[in-house]
Amino acid sequence: MNFSEDQIYRYSRHIILNEVGGEGQKKFLESKILVVGAGGLGSPVLTYLAAAGIGTLGIVDSDVVDLSNLQRQIIHFTPDVDLSKVESAKNKIEQINPDVKVNTYNIRLTSQNIVEIIKDYDFIIDGTDNFPTKFLVNDACVMIGKPYSHAGILRFNGQTFTYTPGNMCYRCIFKEPPPKGVIPTCSEAGILGAVAGVIGTIQAVEALKYILNKGKLLTNKLLTFDALTTQFREIKLKKNENCAVCGKNPSITELHDYEQPVCEIKEQ
């Protein structure tokens, strides 16, 4: 890839990094990353990946922008209220960086469409706020061998880890969705908006490290964040050989759809 003068200037702070350089920036521009959810987590993820020059960004979200979203979903602005989130996010990405191609999926992910959507992307980011989609994204990525970043936020807490084939997956920690009503929703429990920025930014960093093949990813560990104490905690975990989806003898071999209210995080 021959960089234009504008590209050399735009990405100069990447290019001067030994770990990135021109080769790394070329990898960014040739990569494809799918972000599931253009909300609190997806907003910083999409913003930073667009700025970094990820060549193709896919956005999956079936919702529209609501006034209550604007407290944390920083890719959406007041005039975007009632606009579809994917179109709102696409508009901002195109203003941030015209190098980026944006694919929008204004649909709800299901067991019937997820594989077709994720199969052509290099890395998947789960920025959703509900258990059904989190389990669906995990199971689909494990089954077809796609790396992805998980995250969850609620109140003043966040958590994240990265899955790559052969390592611990979401079901290694959380075997199945909890019963309805056990975990409160964001509208019931609240969320400090900036927490989404902290965790979403870490997800973006993980995606960029994966594309570069540099550094250590958050595999086989769960990183938690408590905003009230400003403490990060890294919990070392390991692949569960009896996991229902990634274990030696998986009992889940087909994708399933679950019903569940939004927002989750496991308190540590």
Buried (B, 14 or more C-beta within 10 A) or exposed (E): EEBEEEBEEBBEEBBEEEEBBEEBBBBBBBBBBBBBBBBBBBBBBBBBBBBBBBBBBBBBBEBBBEEEBBBBBBBBBEEBBEBBBBBBBBBBBBEBBEBBEBBBBBEEBBBEEBBEBBEEBBBBBBBBBBBBBBBBBBBBBBBEEBBBBBBBBBBBBBBBBBBBEEBBBBBBBBEEBEEEEEBBBBEEEBBBBBBBBBBBBBBBBBBBBBBBEBEEBBBBBBBBBBBEEEEEEEEEBEBBEEBBBBBEEBEBEEBEBBEBBBBBBBEE
